[in-house]
Amino acid sequence: MHTLVYDDITTAADRVAGHVRPVALAGPTEPGGVHLALELMQHTGSFKARGAQNFLLAHREAGTLPDAGVTIASGGNAGLACAWAAARQGVPATVFLPATAPRVKVARLREYGADVRLVGTEYAEALAACEEFASETGALASHAYDHPLIAAGAGTLLDEIRRQVPGLDTVVVSVGGGGLFAGVATAARHHGIRTVAVEPENCRALDAAVRAGRPVDVTVDSVAADSLGARRASATAVRAAQQEGVDSVLVPDTAIVRARQTLWDDRRLAVEHAAATALAAVARPGADVPDTAYRPAPGETVCVVLCGANTDPTDLVAP
């Protein structure tokens, strides 16, 4: 298996330049403090556009992009990014989702021209159907997170943040299967920046894998499961989590819901629960956060990645 290295990320950055939106940052009101990386403003509404572009452009360069197009299993965001990138390359996309996927994501997929297939109730079931489809049709099988090109594309985010936040000490990312985390942690380690990996208490594939010393299956039950509901973390993510300079935090659903509402109340940002998961892990002055939260040292400069906005905002309560 390919070991993800920083050179993979710089190669990806060169490849996707001009194809993805540079991340926008929202700064803190005090020196140091907590910055927000607004990756929810990325094409297709999440960071997944970076990995999808890197994956398809790399196959286009290598001449390995088949006429049958590309197929992927997804909780929603990776499928959206894959369908969007495939449309840019003029090839069809067949996307497998659990039947429980949010309707807003299914509708967007169809707008991108994807052939949408709803299978089972968990990501793992959709993945099995996707793999069968790829073997039968010859379609190129992409992955929501467990592929070096996908993780490297996601990792391009870190250098963009670092250029805008001088003296960055720590980056905080939510984790599902671990593609974003693996890419960001690889780039962060190259620059001596700490990575905080955040999972819902009941979607803890990475935490369980680190404890076991290898990827293991976990149960999935969280308000953020539509994006963070991977049953198993990637081996690449587990290796990244076992390196120095990585902290792991688990947060309850109540904290995730509260952080999501706070982003709406304070900044009018409507984010999905996966994005709020990262913010829920950071202790801020006056905020009600879990005892397990990451507590920045005085003067520590932190950036929280708000990874996506593909959500139904009707449950956000106006203050």
Salt bridges, closest charged atoms under 4 A:
ASP8 OD2 - HIS2 NE2 2.66
GLU39 OE2 - ARG50 NE 2.53
GLU61 OE2 - ARG15 NE 3.27
GLU111 OE1 - ARG108 NE 3.99
ASP115 OD2 - ARG117 NH2 2.93
GLU122 OE1 - ARG231 NH2 2.46
ASP159 OD1 - HIS191 NE2 2.76
GLU160 OE1 - ARG50 NH2 2.82
ASP207 OD2 - ARG204 NH2 3.25
ASP207 OD2 - ARG211 NE 2.94
ASP217 OD1 - ARG232 NE 2.92
ASP226 OD2 - LYS105 NZ 3.04
ASP247 OD1 - ARG194 NH1 2.96
GLU272 OE2 - LYS105 NZ 3.73
ASP288 OD2 - ARG258 NH2 3.90
ASP315 OD1 - ARG260 NH1 3.11
